[in-house]
């Protein structure tokens, strides 16, 4: 931590300032000290040759489920940290869906203390409602004063509109971010895949896109009566994107995210009843997938998340309709997202912004940027190297990835957290 480190021969990429240049970056005591074309390092500085590879801020993942507390067999804090750094992720936002539920300050502190053993930064998102039951608000004010940045009910929606309005108004007093999973329970609870012709052919119950869009429209109406900050956790369909675009045009204080599978896969990924592709919300039609890509391109969607949600084989290797939802994704978030660049859909800086400066801005973090004084959380990646995703090479205890065998282009070479290299790729 006391040594100067110079990263030379790097393609410096900072989405926040739109920097894209070959140059050098100097760090010291966990912070970025200098950025430029030709930096003269102090005597004794460590020199790391990036060999022309890309260097960007460490990635920030706003939607990660962990097994601690209550389900160590799925993933531990240490395991999650290992998976994150292999994917260039230096900060993860942890969902409250644990046992017990993270719904008070004592449990937030428990997770924070356990996370001190990890190589990365863990940011707990405690529950909006007690026990995720959607009945009674948690101590949002108390936890906000203690440093909590955002609240969510994880993979459940706050369905009661009167309660949601109270939550939004109360949260606005503390500038707390409310993160909502979009699913009308009556339309989604009994479904296991996207509603449509494929669901009919497979004999599976469907979840219509209306389940998402109706909840989004309702919450936007409530936001017009409250100055609260609101984040739609996952957008998956054309109708929701249309609603988002209109809301942003009307200056509603809303941001939105999308999980990697929802722009890289469509409903046909489960055609053989493949439970590793069962998500909540479900994979949508090809038209919706393309609409999501357009939403990322035009700025309607602000953030890309992994949606990392480990599930053990016993919960996945069962009949499709009985399988638990969730996929792992920390290790594949960047590499699969880079397909948007390689396929000429979205410029590279715009893709990286949705995993660095955008989530940092939404959460009020100092990380996510390359600038003097910012934390030296860095991701160095080879933009062009091809490889095939293999779950056997992943750090996650569970292997429920929907990308098994998928060819990709782009691999993380080195991950740095506060000056310390926490991952370095070795063949």
Order of alpha helices (4+ residues) and beta strands (2+ residues): beta-beta-beta-beta-beta-beta-alpha-beta-alpha-beta-alpha-beta-alpha-beta-alpha-beta-alpha-beta-alpha-beta-alpha-beta-alpha-alpha-beta-alpha-alpha-alpha-alpha-alpha-beta-beta-beta
